[in-house]
Amino acid sequence: MSRDALYVAAYDLGDTERERTAQLLEGYGFRVQRSVFELRLSRGQREQMLAALEKLELKTGSVLLYRRDATGRRYEKGVPNPRRLEEDCHAWILGVPPKPDPAQTPISETPSDLSKISPQRKEVS
């Protein structure tokens, strides 16, 4: 019985390598952004894909393959990015931060008489 796992592949490559890599990854999953793919792979498919990426002999960047589970394993093919976070560093980007509300008065400009501020509230029953 084959056990598939979910992966995310992301790359930052030069034009020629980007096209070849995208074609290869399209054979294993689907594109969710310009340089990001979601993949469902068995262990054999993962090894086959990593070997195919190795054969591309990437020189302008790398492809990262992240396993989406508790282990969070990372595989990398190509030229490593020296500015990449170390394994024990983590950054979580969950969404776009909210834009500041221009209607809100900065604290430095808050009037001393707070009765002049009328909050916009709606009662929900």
Beta strands, then each sheet from edge to edge (+ up, - down):
strand 1: 5-12
strand 2: 29-33
strand 3: 36-41
strand 4: 62-67
strand 5: 74-78
sheet 1: 2+ 3- 1+ 4- 5+
end
